[in-house]
Amino acid sequence: MNPKVVVLNAAKMNFDGKLDFSVLSPETAVYDDTGADELLSRIQGADAIVTKEMPVTAEQIAAFPDSVKLICEAGTGYNNIAIDAAAKKGITVCNVPAYSTQRVAHTAVMMMLNLSSTMQVQMKMLARGDRSNFTRFLGVPHMEINGKTLGVVGFGNIGREVLKVGEALGMKLLCYTRTPRENSGAVTFVTLEELLSQSDYVSLHCPLNDKTKHMIDEKALSLMKPTAFLINTSRGALVDEAALIKALEEGKIAGAGLDVQETEPPAEDNPLYTLDNVILTPHMGWKGMETRQRLVDIVSQDIHGFFEGKPVNVII
């Protein structure tokens, strides 16, 4: 069977036009973006639809044509899809749980290394023509990360990869996960409160849901060392952004590396753009060329597996 596949917002993945969507099916319609008023007309007769972080509401799913049997979220998180509504409609939802593990983990490590060297400040100095770091002794903080404590929140594929790299860099490793675990190798499992209070770098690697939204709030930030850095390459709403900005402005923590934000892109007047103790990137962790094509290839496996009666990566 060659299912009819509709990719609703390909530009989110294919911003450079280099991805090959033909692997999904010989019958694939690809749209760069799809507005709410266009969605239903575009999926008429479709067997499967593909989204990337695109909101798909319960009301929309209830109105889907009966031909739609599968929604593939081209990514790990699926909080953008009304899962209960899909189940009620008899539509299977799949995701891609492990396509960007190393790329996202390396983004988190990149944040740690750059923050430890105040690299964002040094780049700003050069951009405004200030070369004083070259003409006198280095005038910004520069710290080793070996021997420091890395606290990872979450023990999924990406969290484990960050811990692996942290171990290679000679860091002490703590991990918090809601599922109780025995200590494993160099990793010590602790409570969230213990992790926040003991870590020099706190890196978030967990899904966004009702229980994790704003898990890093004013109270959590108050537990962190004033010399500690927060890294978020997972989902923006894991962090109460207003509380984080306040903590950064008041020096309650040393800085933050944020590849994700509560609103993407952030508003033009968001202080995160200009704070010297922040590295801000545009949700780029998953956007490596190889990573994105791997994503499409695994979506293809989801689609073909489902219609061949051997479904994989099924959420519901």
C-alpha positions as CSV (number, residue, x, y, z in Angstrom):
1,M,0.0,0.0,0.0
2,N,1.1,3.5,-0.8
3,P,-0.6,5.7,1.7
4,K,-1.6,9.2,0.9
5,V,0.6,11.4,3.2
6,V,0.2,15.1,3.9
7,V,3.0,17.0,5.5
8,L,1.4,20.1,7.0
9,N,4.3,22.4,8.0
10,A,7.4,21.2,6.2
11,A,9.2,24.5,6.5
12,K,9.6,23.9,10.2
13,M,12.0,21.0,9.2
14,N,13.0,22.0,5.7
15,F,14.0,25.6,6.1
16,D,16.9,25.1,3.7
17,G,15.0,23.0,1.1
18,K,17.5,20.1,1.4
19,L,15.3,17.4,2.9
20,D,13.9,14.4,0.9
21,F,10.2,13.8,1.7
22,S,9.7,11.3,-1.1
23,V,10.8,8.5,1.3
24,L,7.4,8.9,3.1
25,S,5.3,7.7,0.2
26,P,5.0,8.1,-3.6
27,E,1.8,9.9,-2.8
28,T,3.0,12.7,-0.5
29,A,1.7,16.3,-0.6
30,V,4.1,18.7,1.1
31,Y,3.0,22.2,2.4
32,D,5.5,24.6,3.9
33,D,2.8,25.8,6.4
34,T,-0.8,25.2,7.1
35,G,-3.2,27.6,8.7
36,A,-6.1,26.5,10.9
37,D,-8.5,27.4,8.2
38,E,-6.6,25.4,5.6
39,L,-6.0,22.2,7.5
40,L,-9.3,20.3,6.8
41,S,-9.3,21.0,3.1
42,R,-5.7,19.8,2.7
43,I,-6.2,16.5,4.5
44,Q,-9.2,15.3,2.6
45,G,-8.6,11.7,1.4
46,A,-5.3,11.5,3.4
47,D,-4.3,8.3,5.2
48,A,-1.6,9.9,7.3
49,I,-0.6,13.5,8.3
50,V,2.7,14.7,9.5
51,T,3.2,17.7,11.8
52,K,6.2,19.4,13.4
53,E,5.3,21.1,16.7
54,M,2.1,22.3,15.0
55,P,-1.0,22.6,17.3
56,V,-3.7,20.1,16.3
57,T,-6.7,20.7,18.5
58,A,-9.5,18.4,19.7
59,E,-12.0,20.4,17.6
60,Q,-9.9,19.9,14.5
61,I,-9.4,16.2,15.1
62,A,-13.1,15.7,15.6
63,A,-13.7,17.1,12.1
64,F,-11.0,15.0,10.4
65,P,-12.2,12.9,7.5
66,D,-12.5,9.2,8.3
67,S,-9.6,8.4,5.9
68,V,-7.1,9.7,8.4
69,K,-5.8,6.8,10.4
70,L,-2.4,8.1,11.5
71,I,-0.9,11.4,12.9
72,C,2.9,11.4,12.9
73,E,4.6,14.1,15.0
74,A,8.0,14.7,13.5
75,G,9.7,15.0,16.8
76,T,9.9,13.7,20.3
77,G,7.4,15.9,22.2
78,Y,3.7,15.6,21.2
79,N,2.0,18.0,23.6
80,N,0.9,20.0,20.5
81,I,-1.6,17.2,19.6
82,A,-4.9,16.6,21.4
83,I,-4.1,12.9,22.2
84,D,-7.4,12.1,23.8
85,A,-9.4,13.4,20.9
86,A,-7.3,11.3,18.5
87,A,-7.9,8.2,20.6
88,K,-11.6,9.0,20.6
89,K,-11.6,9.3,16.8
90,G,-9.6,6.0,16.4
91,I,-6.5,7.7,15.1
92,T,-3.1,6.4,16.0
93,V,-0.5,8.9,17.0
94,C,3.2,8.2,16.5
95,N,6.3,10.3,17.3
96,V,10.1,10.0,16.8
97,P,11.6,9.4,20.2
98,A,15.3,9.3,19.4
99,Y,16.4,11.0,16.2
100,S,18.4,14.0,17.7
101,T,19.9,12.5,20.8
102,Q,23.6,13.4,20.2
103,R,22.8,16.7,18.5
104,V,20.7,18.0,21.3
105,A,23.0,16.6,24.0
106,H,25.9,18.4,22.3
107,T,24.0,21.6,22.2
108,A,23.6,21.4,26.0
109,V,27.3,20.7,26.4
110,M,28.1,23.6,24.1
111,M,26.0,25.8,26.3
112,M,27.9,24.7,29.4
113,L,31.3,25.1,27.8
114,N,30.5,28.6,26.4
115,L,29.0,29.8,29.7
116,S,32.0,28.6,31.7
117,S,34.1,30.8,29.4
118,T,31.7,33.8,29.3
119,M,31.9,33.4,25.5
120,Q,28.7,35.3,24.9
121,V,30.2,38.4,26.5
122,Q,33.5,38.0,24.6
123,M,31.6,37.8,21.3
124,K,29.6,41.0,22.2
125,M,32.9,42.8,23.0
126,L,34.3,42.0,19.6
127,A,31.1,43.0,17.9
128,R,31.3,46.5,19.3
129,G,35.1,46.8,18.6
130,D,36.2,46.2,22.2
131,R,39.5,44.2,21.9
132,S,40.6,44.7,25.5
133,N,40.6,41.0,26.2
134,F,43.5,40.8,23.8
135,T,45.4,43.8,24.9
136,R,45.3,43.0,28.7
137,F,44.8,40.0,30.8
138,L,41.5,38.3,30.1
139,G,38.9,40.5,31.7
140,V,35.9,38.1,31.9
141,P,35.4,34.9,34.0
142,H,36.9,31.7,32.6
143,M,36.3,28.5,34.6
144,E,37.0,24.8,34.2
145,I,34.0,22.4,34.0
146,N,36.0,19.3,35.0
147,G,35.4,18.6,38.7
148,K,32.1,20.6,38.6
149,T,28.8,19.0,39.3
150,L,26.4,18.4,36.5
151,G,22.8,17.8,37.4
152,V,20.6,16.3,34.7
153,V,16.8,16.3,35.1
154,G,15.5,13.3,33.2
155,F,17.0,10.0,32.3
156,G,15.8,9.5,28.7
157,N,18.0,9.2,25.7
158,I,19.2,12.8,25.6
159,G,19.7,13.0,29.4
160,R,21.8,9.8,29.4
161,E,23.9,11.2,26.5
162,V,24.5,14.4,28.4
163,L,25.6,12.4,31.4
164,K,27.9,10.3,29.2
165,V,29.6,13.4,27.8
166,G,29.8,15.0,31.3
167,E,31.6,11.9,32.6
168,A,34.1,12.1,29.7
169,L,34.7,15.8,30.7
170,G,35.5,14.7,34.3
171,M,32.3,16.1,35.9
172,K,30.5,14.8,38.9
173,L,27.1,13.5,37.9
174,L,23.7,13.8,39.5
175,C,20.4,12.9,38.0
176,Y,16.7,13.3,39.0
177,T,14.0,11.2,37.5
178,R,10.4,10.7,38.8
179,T,11.0,6.9,38.4
180,P,13.1,5.8,41.4
181,R,16.4,4.3,40.3
182,E,19.5,2.8,41.9
183,N,22.8,4.6,41.4
184,S,24.4,3.5,38.1
185,G,28.1,3.8,37.4
186,A,29.2,7.4,37.9
187,V,25.6,8.7,38.2
188,T,24.0,9.4,41.6
189,F,20.3,9.7,41.6
190,V,18.9,12.3,44.0
191,T,15.8,14.3,44.6
192,L,15.1,17.4,42.5
193,E,15.8,19.6,45.5
194,E,19.2,18.0,46.1
195,L,20.1,18.3,42.5
196,L,19.2,22.0,42.3
197,S,21.2,22.8,45.5
198,Q,24.3,20.8,44.7
199,S,24.8,21.3,40.9
200,D,27.0,23.8,39.1
201,Y,25.1,23.1,35.9
202,V,21.4,22.1,35.8
203,S,20.4,20.6,32.4
204,L,16.7,19.9,31.7
205,H,15.8,16.8,29.6
206,C,12.3,15.8,30.3
207,P,8.9,16.1,28.4
208,L,6.5,18.9,28.9
209,N,3.2,18.0,30.6
210,D,0.9,19.1,33.4
211,K,3.3,17.8,36.0
212,T,6.5,19.3,34.5
213,K,5.2,22.7,33.4
214,H,7.1,25.4,35.3
215,M,8.9,22.8,37.4
216,I,11.8,25.3,37.5
217,D,9.9,28.2,39.2
218,E,11.0,30.9,41.6
219,K,11.2,28.4,44.5
220,A,13.3,26.0,42.4
221,L,15.6,28.8,41.2
222,S,16.1,29.9,44.8
223,L,17.6,26.5,45.6
224,M,20.3,26.9,43.0
225,K,23.8,28.2,43.8
226,P,24.4,31.8,42.8
227,T,27.4,30.4,40.7
228,A,25.2,27.8,38.9
229,F,23.9,27.8,35.4
230,L,20.6,26.6,34.0
231,I,20.5,24.8,30.7
232,N,17.3,24.1,28.8
233,T,17.3,22.3,25.5
234,S,14.0,20.5,26.1
235,R,10.8,22.6,26.2
236,G,10.6,26.2,27.1
237,A,7.6,25.9,29.5
238,L,9.5,23.7,31.8
239,V,10.8,27.0,33.2
240,D,8.8,29.9,34.5
241,E,10.4,32.4,32.2
242,A,9.4,35.5,34.3
243,A,10.9,34.0,37.4
244,L,14.1,33.0,35.5
245,I,14.5,36.5,34.1
246,K,14.2,38.0,37.6
247,A,16.8,35.5,39.0
248,L,19.2,36.3,36.1
249,E,18.8,40.1,36.5
250,E,19.2,39.9,40.3
251,G,22.2,37.5,40.1
252,K,20.4,34.8,42.0
253,I,22.0,32.3,39.5
254,A,25.1,32.9,37.3
255,G,23.5,32.4,33.9
256,A,21.4,30.4,31.5
257,G,21.7,28.6,28.2
258,L,18.3,28.4,26.5
259,D,17.7,26.7,23.2
260,V,14.0,26.8,24.0
261,Q,11.7,29.5,25.3
262,E,8.1,29.7,26.6
263,T,7.1,31.6,23.4
264,E,9.1,30.9,20.3
265,P,10.3,33.2,19.0
266,P,10.5,35.4,22.1
267,A,8.8,38.8,22.0
268,E,11.0,41.5,20.6
269,D,11.3,43.2,24.0
270,N,12.2,40.0,25.9
271,P,15.2,40.7,28.2
272,L,16.7,37.2,27.4
273,Y,17.9,38.7,24.1
274,T,20.2,41.2,25.8
275,L,21.2,39.8,29.2
276,D,24.9,39.3,29.3
277,N,24.6,36.1,31.4
278,V,22.4,34.3,28.8
279,I,23.1,32.3,25.7
280,L,19.9,32.3,23.6
281,T,19.5,30.1,20.5
282,P,16.5,29.5,18.3
283,H,15.5,25.9,19.1
284,M,18.4,24.7,17.0
285,G,19.3,21.6,18.9
286,W,17.5,19.3,16.5
287,K,18.2,21.2,13.3
288,G,21.5,19.7,12.1
289,M,21.2,18.6,8.5
290,E,21.9,15.0,9.3
291,T,19.5,15.1,12.2
292,R,16.6,16.5,10.2
293,Q,16.9,13.9,7.4
294,R,17.1,11.2,10.0
295,L,13.9,12.6,11.4
296,V,12.1,12.3,8.1
297,D,13.5,8.8,7.5
298,I,12.1,7.7,10.9
299,V,8.8,9.3,10.2
300,S,8.8,7.1,7.0
301,Q,9.4,4.0,9.2
302,D,6.5,5.1,11.4
303,I,4.2,5.4,8.4
304,H,5.2,2.2,6.6
305,G,5.3,0.2,9.8
306,F,1.7,1.3,10.6
307,F,0.2,0.5,7.2
308,E,2.1,-2.8,7.0
309,G,0.6,-3.8,10.4
310,K,3.8,-3.5,12.3
311,P,3.4,-0.1,14.0
312,V,6.4,1.5,15.8
313,N,6.8,4.5,18.1
314,V,3.1,4.5,18.9
315,I,1.9,6.9,21.6
316,I,-1.8,5.9,21.4
